[in-house]
Amino acid sequence: MNLPIRAIGIATTLLWVFLIAFFASAVYSLKDLRFDIGEPHLSVSDGEAFVYIPICVDNKGSYNLSAFNLSTSVKDANGSTLSESSTFLPVIKSGEKTEFLHNLTFNLEDLLSNGEYYLFNDADLLVTASIGVKIAEAIPVRASTNFSLPWGAPFYNFELGEPSIENFNLTHINLIVPLGFENHSFFDVQGEIKVRMYDVSGALIGEGETTVNVPQHSFYTGHVSFCIEAEKMPSNGFFEVYFTTAPIIYGPMVVPYG
């Protein structure tokens, strides 16, 4: 009677040794896993920004990887979620290299709902990334990390200069107001900027607009012209600035002068 029991005990021990060796070998094979991230590609359409991240997984280990899942979540400084995305691969076979795109989608209206801050200030967005995979279709492994994603303001350091007189006659004055900013964003800024000029009492004095076409990561300098009645020429007051550019519509931004 003791022989069968001893045989079962030996078999159980051998099974555990095999399982431990198998699990250790499978986990050890992760040292042969190569995970490379390429240069992101960006595009903007219909108020949304799309980020395409090329990823290569080179499985040089001894076991297949299954149920590979990459998940990312992007939040702003207030903790509001701006984008969530996941990529799932059923299997990455041993000895094979797999390439794919992980896509992030940002709704620019949601991002810019904070108003002027993200229009005129650079910031860091918080990204949480996690990877889950099964080694040899049996051992689940999961890892996660946090890192910052820089946000570049499309109208960084936006500035209206002091009005200056270009020319005048007995009834009207032509004013020039310098305008400049830096496009730190990952998209081009194209469209119109309209400026309304008010005196200190809030009465509308005149308005002008300018067309802008500013590539990403470049500077813009220009001006807005006003034709106003000579008798209404104010010494101080404020501007209202309206942005109608792809992909941003915003205004008014109030800028004092004088």
Steps between C-alpha positions, in 0.01 A plus 500: 500500500792730572650454153215671308493784752878542472471490121235771509719707730800464269285582197363809676850612593623449145199691370577795727866491396394500136254787553756706692761439231248582227387823665858605574605425141202687360559808714874485427422505131376858544865607495491423128199722437572826312250784522567807282294819457536703181445867422130595543306627197245778552195623314205728574150472352151620598607628842690186596872430521622152412833365624629182336783329690695227313591211731713192430499188718782257420440170682835323503397290797415129508126540550208662322347811653121516499232752594741791463319819603639854508276758671561872537315777680580871466383755759539874537634681805154492662472122465243510220538218247586628152565171320477127565619235258598134486663266248450123516703230325378138534844344466866593443676183399842398620771619263272749324502879479163677511447865405181698564365850564364611835254785442411787733210734426460841664188713481646850478177657624526295820865593542435869442192506725739639763490820297805713457744281692569233237474754218775722635703282737713191453419218741566138586227237458512186716514170313438164667606201291454133587593179319347161566611174338492124555828314468469155342122557512510429873685759708335844520740791531404866540704817530406869509670837505424872507671771299439855378394597148588861411220720367604796286274805498388611152504870602791499741613849606213663308539876505333813366723804487406861563301668218692734273372743237582400142330796331207733557285775354252746644234236566667158537813339641659174389645312797745211492508251789792250496408136562726204569514150651686168485329183382640234735229247410524187285255639241496798265289803591301627201214749491414848622560707811248780550567790739244749629617825657309669785556819696516501879121537525442185293387676181604324178754713313588271206588150397749325274615152415797317357549162333760268648666183372754394759670159475561302818803604705540836327463871574247750367524879487245723330253775573134597500384825338219723630328792332333713767341843518755762604275644769468155662874432530538361855806524724423175679250216504506131409498257209283194453675227301310221319676196355335319209772261396515132418461319729426770764209739546535718808417846628492758625839538658524844668825698468530852650692782331609849586 
